[in-house]
């Protein structure tokens, strides 16, 4: 989604604002999106939830939004998200995102450059004194909460791995034309292994309130074949 990121700077962007994002066209090529465990119960109603590893070998959860490269099935030609379908927080946070600044561990807020504007009606990022505007603070709060939820999600999936519940799967979708599409690199919970866990592990899962999240994940997998029926 992001093509021209700029790290926000209160000096460089003091007089800048943000043009309103009016639709979801920016995500029309997104075929999967990361989700946090706080989103599982809503996301599982509409999308398959899988687990995967990023380039740094860190676990994350992801919803599948399409099966053809560059085609988000839940965006129409006008840029509207499919009605009554949950919109992932990652998508809603646009045009903002937290990034690692070069040679630094701390995360900083960045923005898609094309939305920066000098127009009077643009939503201001900083006030006259160079302090964050209410609008920017609201965006920061949203991003910080999402980041915290993402860390919890990584820990949850690591726990699934420790319980030896994960297995790699190829996600296969058959569309209405009978065409078959396969996507790899996904992990799911093995239901048979879940059934035959030791009492100690089952007690551990209960203690960590993980059963409901595992159930949401397993329920979500039934949405995989529904993707092929979307036109």
TIDO-492797 format. One record per residue: residue number from 0; residue in three letters; x negated, y negated, z of N, C-alpha, C in turn. Coordinates in nm, 3 decimals. Layout:
TIDO-492797
(NUM "ALA" (X Y Z) (X Y Z) (X Y Z))
...
***
This chain:
TIDO-492797
(0 "UNK" (-0.083 0.122 0.000) (0.000 0.000 0.000) (-0.085 -0.125 0.000))
(1 "UNK" (-0.199 -0.117 0.066) (-0.283 -0.236 0.081) (-0.387 -0.243 -0.030))
(2 "UNK" (-0.394 -0.356 -0.097) (-0.484 -0.372 -0.211) (-0.589 -0.481 -0.189))
(3 "UNK" (-0.556 -0.583 -0.111) (-0.646 -0.697 -0.092) (-0.641 -0.743 0.053))
(4 "UNK" (-0.695 -0.660 0.141) (-0.688 -0.690 0.283) (-0.779 -0.806 0.322))
(5 "UNK" (-0.729 -0.892 0.409) (-0.809 -0.999 0.466) (-0.795 -0.995 0.618))
(6 "UNK" (-0.909 -0.992 0.689) (-0.906 -0.997 0.835) (-0.866 -1.139 0.876))
(7 "UNK" (-0.765 -1.149 0.961) (-0.717 -1.281 1.001) (-0.820 -1.355 1.085))
(8 "UNK" (-0.834 -1.484 1.056) (-0.930 -1.570 1.124) (-0.860 -1.703 1.152))
(9 "UNK" (-0.860 -1.744 1.279) (-0.784 -1.864 1.314) (-0.841 -1.992 1.255))
(10 "UNK" (-0.965 -1.987 1.210) (-1.023 -2.103 1.142) (-0.989 -2.101 0.994))
(11 "UNK" (-1.018 -1.989 0.931) (-0.994 -1.974 0.787) (-0.846 -1.978 0.753))
(12 "UNK" (-0.762 -1.924 0.840) (-0.620 -1.911 0.809) (-0.532 -2.002 0.895))
(13 "UNK" (-0.593 -2.103 0.956) (-0.519 -2.190 1.049) (-0.393 -2.250 0.985))
(14 "UNK" (-0.403 -2.292 0.862) (-0.290 -2.359 0.797) (-0.213 -2.265 0.704))
(15 "UNK" (-0.242 -2.138 0.715) (-0.174 -2.041 0.628) (-0.049 -1.986 0.695))
(16 "UNK" (0.040 -1.938 0.611) (0.160 -1.870 0.659) (0.180 -1.743 0.580))
(17 "UNK" (0.289 -1.676 0.609) (0.321 -1.550 0.541) (0.451 -1.565 0.465))
(18 "UNK" (0.449 -1.528 0.339) (0.572 -1.525 0.262) (0.656 -1.407 0.308))
(19 "UNK" (0.786 -1.425 0.309) (0.875 -1.320 0.356) (0.868 -1.197 0.266))
(20 "UNK" (0.861 -1.081 0.328) (0.865 -0.955 0.255) (1.011 -0.916 0.241))
(21 "UNK" (1.063 -0.918 0.121) (1.208 -0.905 0.100) (1.255 -0.763 0.068))
(22 "UNK" (1.163 -0.674 0.030) (1.203 -0.536 0.002) (1.085 -0.444 0.025))
(23 "UNK" (1.099 -0.317 -0.011) (0.996 -0.217 0.016) (0.922 -0.174 -0.111))
(24 "UNK" (0.920 -0.260 -0.212) (0.852 -0.226 -0.338) (0.705 -0.193 -0.316))
(25 "UNK" (0.645 -0.254 -0.215) (0.503 -0.231 -0.187) (0.473 -0.085 -0.153))
(26 "UNK" (0.577 -0.009 -0.114) (0.555 0.131 -0.077) (0.609 0.229 -0.181))
(27 "UNK" (0.637 0.180 -0.300) (0.700 0.265 -0.402) (0.609 0.378 -0.450))
(28 "UNK" (0.478 0.365 -0.430) (0.385 0.470 -0.473) (0.339 0.559 -0.356))
(29 "UNK" (0.397 0.536 -0.240) (0.356 0.610 -0.120) (0.429 0.744 -0.115))
(30 "UNK" (0.354 0.854 -0.121) (0.422 0.985 -0.116) (0.413 1.048 0.023))
(31 "UNK" (0.337 0.989 0.112) (0.341 1.032 0.253) (0.305 0.911 0.340))
(32 "UNK" (0.349 0.917 0.464) (0.323 0.805 0.556) (0.299 0.861 0.696))
(33 "UNK" (0.199 0.810 0.767) (0.174 0.856 0.903) (0.292 0.820 0.994))
(34 "UNK" (0.319 0.907 1.090) (0.422 0.878 1.190) (0.367 0.916 1.328))
(35 "UNK" (0.418 0.849 1.429) (0.379 0.878 1.568) (0.484 0.967 1.632))
(36 "UNK" (0.448 1.032 1.742) (0.542 1.122 1.808) (0.668 1.048 1.854))
(37 "UNK" (0.657 0.919 1.880) (0.773 0.839 1.920) (0.875 0.828 1.807))
(38 "UNK" (0.836 0.866 1.685) (0.925 0.858 1.569) (0.981 0.993 1.528))
(39 "UNK" (0.932 1.101 1.589) (0.968 1.236 1.545) (1.119 1.261 1.542))
(40 "UNK" (1.190 1.217 1.646) (1.331 1.252 1.657) (1.417 1.186 1.550))
(41 "UNK" (1.375 1.069 1.501) (1.446 1.005 1.391) (1.395 1.056 1.255))
(42 "UNK" (1.264 1.065 1.243) (1.203 1.106 1.116) (1.243 1.248 1.075))
(43 "UNK" (1.260 1.337 1.174) (1.289 1.477 1.143) (1.424 1.495 1.075))
(44 "UNK" (1.511 1.394 1.084) (1.643 1.403 1.021) (1.634 1.388 0.869))
(45 "UNK" (1.529 1.323 0.821) (1.522 1.290 0.678) (1.403 1.346 0.603))
(46 "UNK" (1.291 1.370 0.673) (1.167 1.406 0.604) (1.099 1.525 0.670))
(47 "UNK" (1.022 1.602 0.593) (0.937 1.704 0.655) (0.819 1.636 0.725))
(48 "UNK" (0.791 1.680 0.847) (0.677 1.627 0.924) (0.567 1.732 0.925))
(49 "UNK" (0.451 1.693 0.874) (0.336 1.782 0.871) (0.223 1.724 0.955))
(50 "UNK" (0.123 1.807 0.982) (0.002 1.763 1.050) (-0.115 1.776 0.954))
(51 "UNK" (-0.211 1.684 0.965) (-0.326 1.684 0.875) (-0.443 1.615 0.943))
(52 "UNK" (-0.558 1.619 0.877) (-0.677 1.552 0.929) (-0.722 1.444 0.831))
(53 "UNK" (-0.768 1.331 0.886) (-0.816 1.223 0.800) (-0.963 1.246 0.764))
(54 "UNK" (-1.022 1.149 0.695) (-1.160 1.164 0.647) (-1.260 1.176 0.761))
(55 "UNK" (-1.220 1.129 0.881) (-1.308 1.139 0.998) (-1.276 1.262 1.083))
(56 "UNK" (-1.193 1.350 1.027) (-1.156 1.476 1.093) (-1.067 1.456 1.216))
(57 "UNK" (-0.995 1.344 1.219) (-0.901 1.318 1.328) (-0.760 1.362 1.287))
(58 "UNK" (-0.689 1.424 1.379) (-0.552 1.470 1.352) (-0.455 1.352 1.341))
(59 "UNK" (-0.357 1.365 1.253) (-0.246 1.271 1.248) (-0.122 1.345 1.197))
(60 "UNK" (-0.006 1.288 1.223) (0.120 1.344 1.172) (0.165 1.259 1.054))
(61 "UNK" (0.231 1.324 0.959) (0.271 1.254 0.837) (0.406 1.304 0.788))
(62 "UNK" (0.486 1.213 0.735) (0.611 1.253 0.669) (0.588 1.252 0.519))
(63 "UNK" (0.648 1.348 0.452) (0.635 1.359 0.307) (0.749 1.280 0.242))
(64 "UNK" (0.711 1.183 0.157) (0.809 1.096 0.093) (0.826 1.126 -0.056))
(65 "UNK" (0.745 1.217 -0.107) (0.753 1.253 -0.248) (0.658 1.367 -0.277))
(66 "UNK" (0.663 1.416 -0.399) (0.576 1.527 -0.438) (0.500 1.499 -0.568))
(67 "UNK" (0.535 1.391 -0.636) (0.461 1.347 -0.755) (0.374 1.229 -0.718))
(68 "UNK" (0.249 1.232 -0.761) (0.157 1.124 -0.729) (0.215 0.988 -0.768))
(69 "UNK" (0.219 0.896 -0.672) (0.263 0.760 -0.701) (0.413 0.741 -0.708))
(70 "UNK" (0.490 0.835 -0.653) (0.637 0.823 -0.662) (0.703 0.851 -0.527))
(71 "UNK" (0.739 0.742 -0.458) (0.814 0.751 -0.333) (0.961 0.771 -0.369))
(72 "UNK" (1.016 0.885 -0.333) (1.154 0.920 -0.371) (1.259 0.838 -0.298))
(73 "UNK" (1.218 0.767 -0.194) (1.315 0.697 -0.110) (1.324 0.547 -0.141))
(74 "UNK" (1.260 0.505 -0.249) (1.265 0.365 -0.293) (1.337 0.358 -0.427))
(75 "UNK" (1.439 0.271 -0.437) (1.508 0.257 -0.566) (1.439 0.149 -0.651))
(76 "UNK" (1.493 0.125 -0.768) (1.430 0.032 -0.863) (1.429 -0.111 -0.812))
(77 "UNK" (1.516 -0.143 -0.718) (1.521 -0.278 -0.662) (1.433 -0.293 -0.538))
(78 "UNK" (1.368 -0.184 -0.499) (1.280 -0.189 -0.383) (1.350 -0.162 -0.252))
(79 "UNK" (1.474 -0.114 -0.260) (1.549 -0.081 -0.138) (1.513 0.060 -0.091))
(80 "UNK" (1.502 0.076 0.042) (1.480 0.209 0.099) (1.614 0.283 0.099))
(81 "UNK" (1.610 0.413 0.078) (1.732 0.492 0.072) (1.817 0.469 0.196))
(82 "UNK" (1.943 0.437 0.174) (2.034 0.400 0.282) (2.046 0.510 0.388))
(83 "UNK" (2.050 0.467 0.513) (2.067 0.554 0.629) (1.950 0.649 0.652))
(84 "UNK" (1.836 0.619 0.592) (1.715 0.698 0.614) (1.616 0.619 0.699))
(85 "UNK" (1.552 0.688 0.790) (1.456 0.625 0.880) (1.338 0.571 0.802))
(86 "UNK" (1.294 0.449 0.838) (1.178 0.387 0.773) (1.061 0.393 0.871))
(87 "UNK" (0.954 0.465 0.837) (0.839 0.480 0.928) (0.781 0.345 0.973))
(88 "UNK" (0.733 0.342 1.097) (0.675 0.219 1.153) (0.557 0.171 1.069))
(89 "UNK" (0.479 0.264 1.016) (0.365 0.227 0.932) (0.410 0.143 0.814))
(90 "UNK" (0.523 0.178 0.755) (0.577 0.103 0.641) (0.632 -0.031 0.687))
(91 "UNK" (0.699 -0.031 0.802) (0.759 -0.155 0.852) (0.657 -0.256 0.901))
(92 "UNK" (0.536 -0.211 0.932) (0.434 -0.304 0.982) (0.373 -0.390 0.872))
(93 "UNK" (0.393 -0.352 0.747) (0.340 -0.427 0.633) (0.395 -0.569 0.634))
(94 "UNK" (0.317 -0.672 0.600) (0.182 -0.669 0.539) (0.066 -0.671 0.639))
(95 "UNK" (0.094 -0.638 0.766) (-0.012 -0.637 0.867) (-0.063 -0.495 0.891))
(96 "UNK" (-0.187 -0.486 0.937) (-0.245 -0.358 0.975) (-0.364 -0.383 1.067))
(97 "UNK" (-0.391 -0.290 1.157) (-0.511 -0.298 1.241) (-0.624 -0.223 1.172))
(98 "UNK" (-0.741 -0.285 1.167) (-0.856 -0.224 1.100) (-0.981 -0.236 1.188))
(99 "UNK" (-1.078 -0.153 1.160) (-1.209 -0.164 1.226) (-1.292 -0.267 1.151))
(100 "UNK" (-1.334 -0.371 1.221) (-1.421 -0.470 1.160) (-1.559 -0.409 1.140))
(101 "UNK" (-1.625 -0.447 1.034) (-1.756 -0.390 1.000) (-1.853 -0.400 1.117))
(102 "UNK" (-1.915 -0.285 1.149) (-2.014 -0.273 1.256) (-1.957 -0.301 1.396))
(103 "UNK" (-1.825 -0.294 1.409) (-1.763 -0.315 1.539) (-1.664 -0.202 1.569))
(104 "UNK" (-1.649 -0.167 1.697) (-1.556 -0.062 1.736) (-1.415 -0.116 1.756))
(105 "UNK" (-1.406 -0.243 1.795) (-1.275 -0.301 1.825) (-1.191 -0.318 1.699))
(106 "UNK" (-1.061 -0.295 1.715) (-0.970 -0.316 1.604) (-0.929 -0.463 1.594))
(107 "UNK" (-0.911 -0.508 1.472) (-0.867 -0.646 1.448) (-0.749 -0.641 1.352))
(108 "UNK" (-0.671 -0.747 1.352) (-0.555 -0.752 1.265) (-0.593 -0.806 1.128))
(109 "UNK" (-0.543 -0.740 1.025) (-0.567 -0.782 0.887) (-0.433 -0.791 0.815))
(110 "UNK" (-0.435 -0.854 0.699) (-0.312 -0.877 0.625) (-0.335 -0.858 0.475))
(111 "UNK" (-0.232 -0.816 0.406) (-0.238 -0.808 0.260) (-0.246 -0.951 0.207))
(112 "UNK" (-0.355 -0.983 0.138) (-0.386 -1.119 0.097) (-0.282 -1.186 0.011))
(113 "UNK" (-0.210 -1.110 -0.071) (-0.116 -1.172 -0.163) (0.003 -1.238 -0.092))
(114 "UNK" (0.021 -1.206 0.038) (0.133 -1.264 0.110) (0.095 -1.391 0.186))
(115 "UNK" (-0.034 -1.426 0.186) (-0.077 -1.551 0.248) (-0.028 -1.668 0.164))
(116 "UNK" (0.021 -1.771 0.230) (0.082 -1.882 0.156) (0.058 -2.016 0.226))
(117 "UNK" (0.056 -2.122 0.144) (0.045 -2.259 0.194) (0.182 -2.328 0.197))
(118 "UNK" (0.285 -2.258 0.157) (0.418 -2.319 0.147) (0.472 -2.356 0.285))
(119 "UNK" (0.553 -2.461 0.287) (0.609 -2.511 0.412) (0.701 -2.409 0.478))
(120 "UNK" (0.774 -2.333 0.397) (0.871 -2.239 0.454) (0.809 -2.104 0.491))
(121 "UNK" (0.678 -2.089 0.471) (0.611 -1.965 0.509) (0.604 -1.954 0.661))
(122 "UNK" (0.608 -1.832 0.712) (0.600 -1.809 0.857) (0.457 -1.831 0.904))
(123 "UNK" (0.438 -1.929 0.992) (0.304 -1.968 1.035) (0.237 -1.861 1.121))
(124 "UNK" (0.105 -1.848 1.102) (0.027 -1.752 1.178) (-0.033 -1.813 1.304))
(125 "UNK" (-0.066 -1.942 1.296) (-0.129 -2.012 1.410) (-0.062 -2.148 1.429))
(126 "UNK" (-0.068 -2.199 1.552) (-0.014 -2.333 1.577) (-0.122 -2.438 1.556))
(127 "UNK" (-0.092 -2.560 1.587) (-0.185 -2.671 1.564) (-0.315 -2.656 1.643))
(128 "UNK" (-0.309 -2.591 1.758) (-0.428 -2.571 1.842) (-0.507 -2.446 1.803))
(129 "UNK" (-0.457 -2.376 1.705) (-0.526 -2.255 1.661) (-0.487 -2.131 1.739))
(130 "UNK" (-0.382 -2.141 1.820) (-0.333 -2.025 1.894) (-0.237 -1.943 1.807))
(131 "UNK" (-0.225 -1.816 1.841) (-0.133 -1.730 1.766) (0.010 -1.785 1.773))
(132 "UNK" (0.079 -1.781 1.662) (0.220 -1.817 1.662) (0.300 -1.704 1.724))
(133 "UNK" (0.426 -1.731 1.758) (0.513 -1.626 1.812) (0.529 -1.515 1.709))
(134 "UNK" (0.536 -1.552 1.584) (0.551 -1.455 1.475) (0.431 -1.360 1.472))
(135 "UNK" (0.310 -1.416 1.481) (0.189 -1.333 1.478) (0.180 -1.246 1.603))
(136 "UNK" (0.215 -1.301 1.719) (0.211 -1.222 1.842) (0.309 -1.106 1.837))
(137 "UNK" (0.423 -1.130 1.775) (0.523 -1.024 1.760) (0.467 -0.911 1.673))
(138 "UNK" (0.400 -0.949 1.564) (0.339 -0.850 1.476) (0.229 -0.773 1.549))
(139 "UNK" (0.149 -0.845 1.629) (0.042 -0.781 1.706) (0.097 -0.681 1.808))
(140 "UNK" (0.203 -0.719 1.876) (0.265 -0.630 1.974) (0.314 -0.502 1.908))
(141 "UNK" (0.374 -0.517 1.791) (0.423 -0.401 1.717) (0.307 -0.309 1.678))
(142 "UNK" (0.201 -0.368 1.626) (0.084 -0.290 1.582) (0.015 -0.223 1.700))
(143 "UNK" (0.002 -0.294 1.811) (-0.064 -0.236 1.928) (0.014 -0.119 1.984))
(144 "UNK" (0.147 -0.131 1.986) (0.230 -0.021 2.034) (0.219 0.099 1.940))
(145 "UNK" (0.220 0.070 1.810) (0.208 0.178 1.712) (0.072 0.248 1.724))
(146 "UNK" (-0.032 0.170 1.747) (-0.166 0.228 1.762) (-0.172 0.317 1.886))
(147 "UNK" (-0.114 0.271 1.996) (-0.112 0.351 2.118) (-0.034 0.481 2.095))
(148 "UNK" (0.078 0.470 2.024) (0.157 0.589 1.992) (0.079 0.685 1.902))
(149 "UNK" (-0.002 0.629 1.813) (-0.082 0.711 1.721) (-0.188 0.790 1.798))
(150 "UNK" (-0.248 0.727 1.898) (-0.346 0.797 1.982) (-0.280 0.913 2.057))
(151 "UNK" (-0.159 0.889 2.106) (-0.085 0.995 2.175) (-0.052 1.108 2.079))
(152 "UNK" (-0.025 1.073 1.955) (0.006 1.173 1.853) (-0.114 1.261 1.825))
(153 "UNK" (-0.230 1.199 1.813) (-0.354 1.275 1.790) (-0.378 1.373 1.905))
(154 "UNK" (-0.356 1.327 2.028) (-0.374 1.413 2.145) (-0.274 1.528 2.144))
(155 "UNK" (-0.152 1.500 2.104) (-0.049 1.604 2.096) (-0.088 1.713 1.997))
(156 "UNK" (-0.137 1.672 1.880) (-0.174 1.771 1.777) (-0.298 1.849 1.821))
(157 "UNK" (-0.391 1.782 1.887) (-0.508 1.853 1.942) (-0.464 1.960 2.041))
(158 "UNK" (-0.360 1.928 2.117) (-0.309 2.025 2.213) (-0.247 2.145 2.141))
(159 "UNK" (-0.176 2.119 2.031) (-0.121 2.228 1.950) (-0.234 2.318 1.898))
(160 "UNK" (-0.344 2.254 1.860) (-0.460 2.328 1.813) (-0.519 2.412 1.926))
(161 "UNK" (-0.529 2.354 2.044) (-0.583 2.427 2.159) (-0.494 2.546 2.196))
(162 "UNK" (-0.364 2.532 2.178) (-0.271 2.641 2.205) (-0.271 2.745 2.092))
(163 "UNK" (-0.351 2.718 1.987) (-0.364 2.808 1.871) (-0.231 2.827 1.799))
(164 "UNK" (-0.158 2.718 1.785) (-0.026 2.725 1.722) (-0.025 2.679 1.576))
(165 "UNK" (-0.131 2.616 1.532) (-0.131 2.557 1.399) (-0.179 2.654 1.292))
(166 "UNK" (-0.115 2.644 1.175) (-0.160 2.720 1.058) (-0.149 2.631 0.935))
(167 "UNK" (-0.245 2.648 0.844) (-0.245 2.566 0.723) (-0.143 2.621 0.624))
(168 "UNK" (-0.072 2.530 0.559) (0.031 2.569 0.464) (0.019 2.487 0.336))
(169 "UNK" (0.066 2.545 0.228) (0.082 2.471 0.103) (0.229 2.433 0.093))
(170 "UNK" (0.256 2.304 0.083) (0.394 2.257 0.071) (0.436 2.267 -0.075))
(171 "UNK" (0.539 2.346 -0.100) (0.586 2.370 -0.236) (0.727 2.313 -0.254))
(172 "UNK" (0.744 2.231 -0.356) (0.874 2.170 -0.386) (0.915 2.210 -0.527))
(173 "UNK" (1.041 2.253 -0.541) (1.096 2.285 -0.674) (1.205 2.183 -0.703))
(174 "UNK" (1.191 2.107 -0.813) (1.291 2.004 -0.844) (1.408 2.061 -0.923))
(175 "UNK" (1.501 1.975 -0.958) (1.624 2.019 -1.026) (1.598 2.073 -1.166))
(176 "UNK" (1.481 2.045 -1.221) (1.444 2.097 -1.353) (1.372 2.231 -1.343))
(177 "UNK" (1.356 2.278 -1.220) (1.287 2.404 -1.200) (1.136 2.391 -1.198))
(178 "UNK" (1.086 2.268 -1.201) (0.942 2.245 -1.196) (0.892 2.262 -1.054))
(179 "UNK" (0.777 2.324 -1.038) (0.721 2.351 -0.906) (0.600 2.261 -0.880))
(180 "UNK" (0.598 2.202 -0.762) (0.488 2.114 -0.722) (0.432 2.164 -0.589))
(181 "UNK" (0.301 2.174 -0.582) (0.236 2.223 -0.460) (0.140 2.118 -0.406))
(182 "UNK" (0.147 2.097 -0.274) (0.059 2.002 -0.207) (-0.010 2.075 -0.092))
(183 "UNK" (-0.140 2.058 -0.080) (-0.212 2.131 0.025) (-0.271 2.036 0.129))
(184 "UNK" (-0.339 2.096 0.227) (-0.400 2.017 0.333) (-0.308 1.991 0.451))
(185 "UNK" (-0.194 2.062 0.454) (-0.098 2.041 0.561) (-0.101 2.154 0.663))
(186 "UNK" (-0.071 2.119 0.788) (-0.063 2.219 0.894) (0.075 2.213 0.958))
(187 "UNK" (0.124 2.330 1.000) (0.253 2.339 1.068) (0.238 2.430 1.190))
(188 "UNK" (0.337 2.425 1.278) (0.340 2.516 1.392) (0.389 2.653 1.346))
(189 "UNK" (0.317 2.756 1.383) (0.355 2.894 1.350) (0.458 2.940 1.454))
(190 "UNK" (0.580 2.963 1.408) (0.688 2.998 1.500) (0.665 3.132 1.570))
(191 "UNK" (0.606 3.227 1.499) (0.581 3.358 1.559) (0.481 3.346 1.676))
(192 "UNK" (0.377 3.266 1.653) (0.279 3.245 1.760) (0.344 3.174 1.878))
(193 "UNK" (0.434 3.083 1.848) (0.504 3.009 1.953) (0.586 3.104 2.040))
(194 "UNK" (0.649 3.201 1.976) (0.733 3.297 2.049) (0.651 3.386 2.141))
(195 "UNK" (0.529 3.417 2.100) (0.450 3.516 2.173) (0.335 3.455 2.256))
(196 "UNK" (0.352 3.331 2.293) (0.251 3.268 2.378) (0.252 3.331 2.518))
(197 "UNK" (0.141 3.321 2.585) (0.132 3.368 2.723) (0.219 3.279 2.812))
(198 "UNK" (0.257 3.330 2.928) (0.338 3.252 3.020) (0.266 3.124 3.061))
(199 "UNK" (0.135 3.132 3.078) (0.057 3.015 3.117) (0.068 2.904 3.012))
(200 "UNK" (0.057 2.943 2.884) (0.064 2.843 2.777) (0.206 2.786 2.766))
(201 "UNK" (0.306 2.873 2.783) (0.445 2.825 2.778) (0.472 2.726 2.891))
(202 "UNK" (0.419 2.758 3.008) (0.435 2.666 3.122) (0.364 2.534 3.095))
(203 "UNK" (0.250 2.543 3.028) (0.172 2.423 2.994) (0.250 2.335 2.897))
(204 "UNK" (0.313 2.400 2.798) (0.393 2.326 2.700) (0.509 2.256 2.769))
(205 "UNK" (0.575 2.326 2.860) (0.686 2.266 2.935) (0.637 2.147 3.020))
(206 "UNK" (0.524 2.167 3.085) (0.468 2.062 3.171) (0.435 1.936 3.093))
(207 "UNK" (0.397 1.954 2.969) (0.359 1.840 2.885) (0.476 1.790 2.799))
(208 "UNK" (0.596 1.844 2.824) (0.717 1.803 2.750) (0.698 1.813 2.599))
(209 "UNK" (0.628 1.917 2.555) (0.595 1.929 2.413) (0.698 2.008 2.333))
(210 "UNK" (0.783 2.085 2.399) (0.877 2.169 2.325) (0.971 2.088 2.236))
(211 "UNK" (1.019 1.975 2.287) (1.112 1.894 2.208) (1.044 1.839 2.083))
(212 "UNK" (0.918 1.799 2.093) (0.845 1.748 1.977) (0.817 1.860 1.877))
(213 "UNK" (0.782 1.978 1.928) (0.761 2.093 1.840) (0.890 2.128 1.767))
(214 "UNK" (1.002 2.124 1.840) (1.132 2.154 1.779) (1.166 2.054 1.670))
(215 "UNK" (1.142 1.926 1.696) (1.168 1.823 1.594) (1.085 1.850 1.469))
(216 "UNK" (0.959 1.885 1.488) (0.871 1.917 1.375) (0.926 2.035 1.296))
(217 "UNK" (0.964 2.144 1.365) (1.013 2.264 1.297) (1.145 2.237 1.224))
(218 "UNK" (1.233 2.159 1.286) (1.359 2.122 1.221) (1.330 2.043 1.093))
(219 "UNK" (1.231 1.956 1.099) (1.201 1.868 0.985) (1.159 1.945 0.861))
(220 "UNK" (1.103 2.063 0.879) (1.051 2.138 0.764) (1.161 2.180 0.666))
(221 "UNK" (1.286 2.184 0.715) (1.397 2.218 0.625) (1.421 2.109 0.522))
(222 "UNK" (1.364 1.990 0.545) (1.381 1.879 0.450) (1.291 1.894 0.328))
(223 "UNK" (1.197 1.987 0.333) (1.101 2.000 0.222) (1.172 2.030 0.091))
(224 "UNK" (1.259 2.130 0.089) (1.327 2.164 -0.035) (1.429 2.059 -0.078))
(225 "UNK" (1.477 1.980 0.017) (1.571 1.872 -0.017) (1.505 1.766 -0.104))
(226 "UNK" (1.370 1.754 -0.091) (1.299 1.656 -0.174) (1.319 1.683 -0.321))
(227 "UNK" (1.324 1.811 -0.357) (1.338 1.849 -0.498) (1.474 1.815 -0.556))
(228 "UNK" (1.574 1.792 -0.468) (1.709 1.762 -0.516) (1.732 1.612 -0.532))
(229 "UNK" (1.637 1.530 -0.485) (1.652 1.384 -0.495) (1.623 1.339 -0.638))
(230 "UNK" (1.712 1.260 -0.693) (1.693 1.211 -0.830) (1.661 1.062 -0.829))
***
